[in-house]
Amino acid sequence: MPTREEVMQKICDLVSNGAGERISSDVEATLRSRYAVWIENKKQGVATAPIDVWDQEDGRKLQRQFERIGKSAARRAKEGKKDKIGNDDYEAAFTEVESTSDCPHCPEPPGT
């Protein structure tokens, strides 16, 4: 099983890959703030924590969601005719993906 730090680094890499650019240190800090505790906690009604399944099929589903976050942020920046993906694009992408994902381990979107 990977460590929390290994999973966090992979999350940062997946978001970067989806976005098509290296994320800033501010975005990395936001990702860590948002997901570091979530990695090791079981969601109500789910028998395992994300870290428990990270290297299994359910974990691969989670990993695809992080790539979606990067893609969504890049799309938002492009639609806004921005030269660079902003923190606001990533914040909106977190909410969008968390709100539309049907994976059992995905965090609840903000405000739910």
Buried (B, 14 or more C-beta within 10 A) or exposed (E): EBEBEEBBEBBBBBBBBBBEBEBBEEBBEBBBEBBBEBBEEEBEEBEBBBBBBBEEEBBEBBBBBBBBBBBBBBBBBEEEEEEEBBBEBBBBBBBBBBEEBEBBBBBEBEEE
